[in-house]
Amino acid sequence: MVTIATYGAWRSQVTAELVARADGRPAFLGRVGDEVWWTEPRPSEGGRRALVRPGADGPRAVLPEPWNVRNRVHEYGGAPWVGSESLIVFSNFDDQRLYRYEPGSEADPAPLTPVPRIPGGLRWCDMALDPGRGEVWAAMEEFTGERPTDVRRTIAAVPLDGSAAADRGALRELTGDRYRFTTGPRISPDRKRAVWIAWNHPDMPWDGTELRTAAVTDAGAFEDARTVAGGREESIPQAEWAPDGSLVVASDRTGWWNLYRLDPDSGRAVGLHPAEEEFAGPLWTIGSQWFEVLDDGRIACIHGRGEARLGLLDPATGTVTDAPGPWTEWAPTLVSNGGRIIGLAGGPSRDYEIVAWDGAGTAEVVGREHVDRVDPAYYPEPEHRTFAGPGGRDVHASVHRPRNPDFEGPEGEPPPFAVWVHGGPTGSHRSVLDLEIAYFTSRGIGVVEVDYGGSTGYGREYRNRLRGRWGVVDVEDCAAVARALAAEGTADGERLAVRGGSAGGWTAAASLTSPAAEGLYACAAIMFPILDLAGWLGIGTHDFESRYLESLVGPYEEVPERYRDRSPVNHTDRISAPFVLLQGLEDAICPPENCERFLERLRGRGVPHAYLAYEGEQHGFRMESSIVSAVRSEFGLYARTFGFDAPEAAALELRT
């Protein structure tokens, strides 16, 4: 029997504890002999990332607590491990050192890299084993001073015998530090050439990168290093060697990340499947892999427009055949094994799973099989829609209406809705089952995920809409979607919320102070945000994004007024809607001082708000207790603002 009840007050099987236990997803697939291993989150174990392998009863950890297979390269981290049947090399989060481990051994992992002068200041990712020389080659990030921008990056060789564990001089640097940023190397099949991707400030890797190649000498040195493709207006996020010695690269030279075969000597490139869709994405994580070149020359590739499906590209015909099955989103981590393609895939009604495809008619789950923790009738059903933004521009979004098999809202009453803003801002929403969304929709609160102008998945032109206009286009697009939902009766225009984390937290906060969204939102959930543009330059944040604002806003020296006028910290007098502010106290990307300055300027203005700061959390929350608290606090804000009773909500103390 269905009960008619106020939106927001519906009872649900989706609890905050369930959301926390399901938080995060597997990542970084790799081959170890005939097996595929990966990392996965453990919120109940302090948020560590465990390296796991398949087992008869499900994945089992290769290393016990406290080993945490994760690194802080660029603060967002990069591929943290590489392995063979007899050897695993991984980055340990606590000290950022590389370690070696022999699978099946009773011995503890042994360190390969030294303890740096600055704690945690020698970091490694995106590794390639060179067993013939007894080394592992990797991207190295080394801090040279106390400031977050006192850093250099290069590709370096680390001896596998442990001789560098106490001797920095035993590390061999293979490239100079002319480039501010670098990926790890990809070594050609004959071991005689290397290729990698590099770029410099102020570019971000989705703006412009260079594809670099070098000859590898018998002594293992890089010789005749040069740029063969790319530039300031061309983004190359991935390059791999083909069996014939050519390169396969992803490039957006036509406005879309497409695949090309490239001659490493001449740089001549031939398109393999020209299309107005993306075959790669933004390189937030070093080591991301959108395609895999198979032994027979075919290319497994993740592609789509606003989605990411797995296909198999035949370079001889230029055709792409998609994998069958219910998986609509594939994460950028692929490996091939015995003619099969293995990846990480999910869909609107299923978590990310380890899926293998034979390239023909069969695809099957081989790890982390999705299990419904609650009745799927509590899951939201996303509707992908395109709305009209200012000037008639397209704005893409996914609408999740309230859904619960036991409840319906009062007749004629539209539900409250929360506008979810993704981070980045060069990012996008993915249509994979998210129990956090289900937590709200199953209680009667709708969610709309907005891929505002600047999001990825829709080509470079759409991505470039945000250039110089961050804090304008994102705010306008989210407001346009919210108003459209209210106008058509899908959402209650008097009960709209905006929420987001990181860059999404910026847009949520800016939406409370921008004239473009004046009076629109009844409340906001703001998580680990950027609040002061001028304070997020240079040493105000981490090095990777320290000059990001030059493209998003403009050079500070030329347009200081933009930094002042768009920053929420400078317009606290415009805020009237209640909000909750959530922050990790060890966040190096958006430091907590950012929130503290904002709250100081808000003091005495009579705006109801709550500030929750979490010990031990960085940028984003990984511990079970923090996630539970954050979800309940956001729900508590909605209960207070929208006027419904919710026993599961946190009893928020809103200060003024």
Salt bridges, closest charged atoms under 4 A:
GLU17 OE2 - ARG632 NH2 2.41
GLU35 OE1 - ARG53 NH2 2.91
GLU40 OE2 - ARG42 NH2 3.22
GLU40 OE1 - ARG368 NH1 3.29
GLU45 OE2 - ARG42 NH1 3.51
GLU45 OE1 - ARG48 NE 2.65
GLU75 OE1 - ARG72 NE 2.98
GLU75 OE2 - ARG123 NH1 3.09
GLU102 OE2 - ARG100 NH2 3.35
ASP126 OD1 - ARG186 NH2 3.15
ASP130 OD2 - ARG133 NH1 2.81
ASP130 OD1 - ARG191 NH2 3.31
GLU135 OE1 - ARG172 NH2 2.80
GLU141 OE1 - ARG123 NH1 3.40
GLU141 OE2 - ARG153 NE 2.85
GLU142 OE1 - ARG152 NH1 3.03
GLU142 OE1 - ARG168 NH2 3.04
ASP150 OD1 - ARG147 NH2 3.07
GLU173 OE1 - ARG152 NH2 2.83
GLU173 OE2 - ARG168 NH2 2.84
ASP177 OD2 - ARG152 NE 2.91
ASP203 OD2 - ARG232 NE 2.45
ASP207 OD1 - ARG467 NH2 3.33
ASP224 OD2 - ARG226 NE 3.83
GLU233 OE1 - ARG460 NH2 3.34
GLU233 OE1 - ARG467 NH1 3.77
GLU234 OE2 - ARG253 NH2 2.95
GLU240 OE2 - ARG186 NE 3.39
ASP244 OD2 - ARG261 NH1 3.86
ASP252 OD2 - ARG460 NH1 2.55
ASP252 OD2 - ARG463 NH2 2.77
ASP265 OD1 - ARG193 NH1 2.91
ASP265 OD1 - ARG226 NH2 3.89
GLU276 OE1 - ARG305 NH1 3.87
GLU277 OE1 - HIS303 ND1 2.69
ASP296 OD2 - ARG298 NE 2.90
GLU307 OE2 - ARG309 NE 3.02
ASP322 OD1 - HIS303 NE2 2.67
GLU329 OE1 - ARG430 NH1 3.04
ASP351 OD2 - HIS370 ND1 3.29
ASP351 OD2 - ARG373 NH1 2.86
GLU353 OE1 - ARG350 NE 2.83
GLU364 OE2 - ARG340 NH1 2.94
ASP372 OD1 - HIS370 NE2 2.62
GLU381 OE2 - ARG403 NH2 3.29
GLU383 OE2 - ARG401 NE 2.53
GLU413 OE2 - ARG495 NH2 3.06
GLU436 OE2 - ARG499 NH2 3.04
GLU449 OE1 - HIS400 NE2 2.86
GLU449 OE2 - HIS429 ND1 3.24
ASP451 OD1 - HIS422 NE2 3.83
GLU476 OE1 - ARG393 NH2 2.89
GLU476 OE1 - ARG469 NH2 3.90
ASP477 OD1 - ARG393 NH2 2.74
GLU488 OE2 - ARG385 NH1 2.78
ASP492 OD2 - ARG495 NE 2.80
ASP543 OD2 - ARG153 NH1 2.84
ASP543 OD1 - ARG180 NH2 2.71
ASP543 OD1 - HIS201 NE2 3.49
GLU545 OE1 - HIS542 NE2 2.69
GLU550 OE2 - ARG547 NE 2.66
ASP565 OD1 - ARG564 NE 3.41
ASP587 OD2 - HIS619 ND1 2.74
GLU600 OE1 - ARG603 NH2 3.06
GLU634 OE1 - ARG499 NH2 2.84
